[in-house]
Amino acid sequence: MIRIVIDTNVYISALVFDGKPAIVLQLAEALGIELVTSLELESELVETLTSKFGWAAQRVREATERLWERAHWVSPEPLSGIVRDPNDNHVLAAAAAAGSQFIVTGDRDLLALTSFQGVRILTPTAFLEHIHNDSQPPW
């Protein structure tokens, strides 16, 4: 089974703007790809949707309920000093704790790593290309 960590910026793009990030979420569900999350990722997503985009708590709950109910939850040990922005370390920690194969992100600091402890770090577009080339799903 493929496990991926989707960074908060990709969730935001999928939920607010649609596009390729939304296709990543749809494809994950269709192919049974397991989404990995943590309390840090959940909190960051809720905070951004409410404070930056003005979403009401009910709207956030409705938008994320399906994501969280089928997600693989981890409580990773904190990491420090891996990327320039210390707020990004929790994404790497979640991926490592879950044995994820991929992190899907738009964050330049994370993307600059290209991989971390065997976890490939890809943009939504690169992840979709990888899945298409690797498994040839019927779309």
C-alpha positions as CSV (number, residue, x, y, z in Angstrom):
1,M,0.0,0.0,0.0
2,I,1.2,3.5,-0.9
3,R,1.3,5.9,2.0
4,I,1.7,9.7,1.4
5,V,1.9,12.7,3.6
6,I,0.1,15.7,2.0
7,D,1.4,19.0,3.2
8,T,-1.0,21.6,4.5
9,N,-0.4,23.8,1.4
10,V,-1.6,21.1,-0.9
11,Y,-4.7,20.5,1.3
12,I,-5.4,24.2,1.2
13,S,-5.0,24.3,-2.6
14,A,-7.3,21.3,-3.0
15,L,-10.0,22.5,-0.7
16,V,-10.0,26.2,-1.7
17,F,-8.8,26.3,-5.3
18,D,-9.2,22.8,-6.7
19,G,-6.8,22.0,-9.6
20,K,-4.1,19.3,-9.4
21,P,-4.0,19.2,-5.6
22,A,-7.7,18.2,-5.7
23,I,-6.9,15.5,-8.2
24,V,-4.2,14.2,-5.9
25,L,-6.9,13.7,-3.2
26,Q,-9.4,12.2,-5.6
27,L,-6.8,9.8,-6.9
28,A,-5.6,8.8,-3.4
29,E,-9.2,7.8,-2.6
30,A,-9.8,6.1,-5.9
31,L,-6.6,4.0,-5.7
32,G,-6.7,3.3,-2.0
33,I,-3.6,5.4,-1.3
34,E,-3.3,5.9,2.5
35,L,-3.1,9.5,3.6
36,V,-0.8,10.0,6.6
37,T,-1.6,12.8,9.0
38,S,-0.7,14.1,12.5
39,L,-2.2,16.5,15.0
40,E,0.3,19.1,13.7
41,L,-0.9,18.8,10.1
42,E,-4.6,18.8,11.2
43,S,-4.1,21.9,13.4
44,E,-2.2,23.8,10.7
45,L,-5.0,23.1,8.2
46,V,-7.8,24.1,10.5
47,E,-6.0,27.2,11.6
48,T,-5.3,28.3,8.0
49,L,-8.8,27.6,6.7
50,T,-10.4,29.5,9.6
51,S,-7.9,32.5,10.0
52,K,-6.7,33.0,6.5
53,F,-9.8,32.0,4.5
54,G,-12.5,32.8,7.0
55,W,-14.1,29.4,7.0
56,A,-16.6,28.6,9.8
57,A,-15.8,25.7,12.0
58,Q,-18.7,23.7,10.6
59,R,-17.4,24.2,7.0
60,V,-13.9,23.1,8.0
61,R,-15.3,20.0,9.8
62,E,-17.4,19.0,6.7
63,A,-14.4,19.5,4.4
64,T,-11.9,17.5,6.4
65,E,-14.1,14.9,8.0
66,R,-13.7,12.4,5.2
67,L,-10.0,13.0,4.9
68,W,-9.4,12.4,8.6
69,E,-11.6,9.3,9.0
70,R,-9.6,7.3,6.5
71,A,-6.2,8.7,7.3
72,H,-3.4,6.9,9.1
73,W,-2.6,9.0,12.2
74,V,0.9,9.2,13.6
75,S,2.4,10.9,16.6
76,P,6.0,11.4,15.5
77,E,8.9,12.4,17.6
78,P,9.8,16.1,16.8
79,L,12.6,16.7,14.4
80,S,14.7,19.9,14.3
81,G,17.3,21.4,12.0
82,I,16.4,19.5,8.8
83,V,15.0,22.3,6.7
84,R,15.4,26.0,6.7
85,D,11.9,26.7,8.1
86,P,11.5,24.8,11.4
87,N,7.7,24.7,10.9
88,D,8.3,22.2,8.1
89,N,10.0,19.6,10.2
90,H,6.8,18.1,11.4
91,V,5.9,17.1,7.8
92,L,9.1,15.1,7.6
93,A,8.6,13.6,11.0
94,A,5.1,12.4,10.1
95,A,6.4,10.8,6.8
96,A,9.2,9.0,8.6
97,A,7.0,7.8,11.5
98,A,4.5,6.2,9.1
99,G,7.0,4.7,6.6
100,S,5.5,6.9,3.8
101,Q,6.8,6.6,0.3
102,F,6.0,10.2,-0.6
103,I,5.4,13.7,0.7
104,V,3.3,15.8,-1.7
105,T,4.0,19.5,-1.2
106,G,4.4,22.9,-2.8
107,D,6.8,24.1,-0.1
108,R,10.1,25.0,-1.7
109,D,12.2,24.2,1.4
110,L,10.8,20.7,1.5
111,L,11.1,20.2,-2.3
112,A,14.7,21.3,-2.2
113,L,15.5,18.1,-0.2
114,T,14.0,15.9,-2.9
115,S,13.9,13.0,-0.4
116,F,14.2,12.4,3.3
117,Q,15.0,9.0,4.8
118,G,13.9,7.3,1.6
119,V,10.7,9.4,1.3
120,R,10.4,11.1,-2.1
121,I,9.3,14.7,-1.9
122,L,7.2,15.8,-4.9
123,T,4.9,18.5,-6.1
124,P,1.3,17.5,-6.9
125,T,2.1,17.5,-10.6
126,A,5.2,15.3,-10.2
127,F,3.2,12.9,-7.9
128,L,0.4,12.6,-10.5
129,E,3.0,12.0,-13.2
130,H,4.7,9.3,-11.0
131,I,1.4,7.5,-10.3
132,H,0.4,7.7,-14.0
133,N,3.7,6.4,-15.2
134,D,4.1,3.7,-12.5
135,S,0.6,2.2,-12.4
136,Q,-1.2,3.3,-15.6
137,P,-4.5,3.8,-13.9
138,P,-7.5,3.9,-16.3
139,W,-8.2,7.6,-16.7
